[in-house]
Amino acid sequence: MKPQNGDTVRVHYTGTLADGSEFDTSRGRDPLSFTLGEGSVIPGFESAVTELEVGETTTVTIPAAQAYGERIEEARQQVPLDAFGESLPQVGWGVELQGPDGQLVNAMVANIDDEFVTLDFNHPLAGEDLTFDLELVQIVSE
């Protein structure tokens, strides 16, 4: 039996990039649990799971546009270096900032020069085609 919209599923997965490097896996820990149709995982991942029966596996490649989107150059912004006070950031660090509406947003430190820190607000996997090895472990009907 294949899972239906509204079912909670448990899935083991391993995600890799086009160069074969692994960016995430559930192996060695509990399977990922989510409810189909709630939008809590990227659409291509959810769609691939709906084609499986319990115990089946598949490999699916999800284009960037259907995963975390393409990289948006306008999502990079420069902030004065002195805005960080005494705690100077390093390239590659993740930072959490409060937006004008009070909501917290995440960014990655992309570059630092004498005056500015360039923050990248793109998702770290934006612009990447993602390949997932999937195994449907369990369906829990709601």
N, C-alpha and C positions, 0 to 999 in steps of 0.2 A: 504494500500500500504506500502510495506517495503522500507526502504531507500536503495539507490544504491551508489556505489562508486562515489565520487565527490559531493554527497549531503552534505549540512551542516545540522547537526542535533542539537537539543536542548534536553538535557537529565537531569533529576533529578536522583541523586544517593546518596546512603549511603554506605560507605565502612567499613567493619569490619574485624578484625583479627580472627584467629581460636578460641581465648578465648572469643569472642563476643564483645571485646572492639571496639568502633568506632574510626577510624582514620581520616575520612573526610566525609563531606556531603554537598550537595548543598541545602538541605532543609532550608528554611528561607532566601534564597537569589535567585538570578537568576539561571536558569538551566545552566549547562555546555554546551557550544556551541563549536563544532568542525566539521571539514570536513572529511568525511570518505575517507580513502586511503592516507591521508597525514602523518600518523604515529605520530600524536600528542598525542595519548593516547595509553596505553598498548594494545597489540593485542587482548587479551582475552576480554577486555572491548569493543573494537570496534566490534569484532565478535558477541558478545551477542546483541549489539544494532542493527546490521543488520538483526537479526531475529525477531525484534519487529515491530508492526504497531503503529501508533500514538495512545496514550492512553493506550497501553499495558504495563504491568510490568513483570519483571522476576527477579529471583535471580540466580546468577552465581558465582561459586567459581573458581578462577584462580590460578593454581599452581605457586609457586614462580618462576620456570623456565620460565613461560610465562608471568610473571608480571615484577618485577624488578630484576630478576635473583637470583641465590644463593649467599650467602655471600662469599666473597673471602678474605681469611686471608691475602694474600699479599697486599690487599688494605688498610691495617693498617700500618702506618709508625710512627716511633719515631722521634721527632724533639727536639733539645735542648730547655730546659725550657727558657734559656736566649734569645732565638729568639723572645719571646713575649715581651721583654723589661719590662717596668713597669706595663703593663696591663696584669696581670696574669689571664689566662683563668680558667674556672671551668668545671668540667665533665658535659657533656650534652650540652654545648654551641656549636652552629654552627659557623664555621669560614669560611671565604672566602679567598683563597690564589691565588696568580698569579703563574701559571705554567711556565716552561722554555720557552714555545712558546708564552707567554703573555696572554694566555687564563685563565679566572677565573675559579677556581674549588672550590667546597664546600666540607667541611669535618666536622665531629662531633668530639669533644674532648671526647675520650673514657677513658683515664686514665691520671693521673698526679702523678709523683713521685718526688724525690728530684732533679733529673737531666733532666728528659725527659717528654714531653707531647706526648701521643699516639693519633694520629689522625686516624680516620676511614673514608675512602673515599667511602665506600659502600653507596648506597642509603639507607636511613633510613628504607625502607620497604623491602630491599633485604633479601632473605631467608624466607619471609612470604608468605603463601597462603592467598589470598585476596578474600573476599566475598563481592559482590556488589548487592544491591537491586537497580534495574534500572527501570526507567519509561521514555519511549520515549514521549516527550512533543510535538515536532514539527519537520517537515522535510522542509527544504528550498532547493528546487532543484536548481542546478547551471546551 
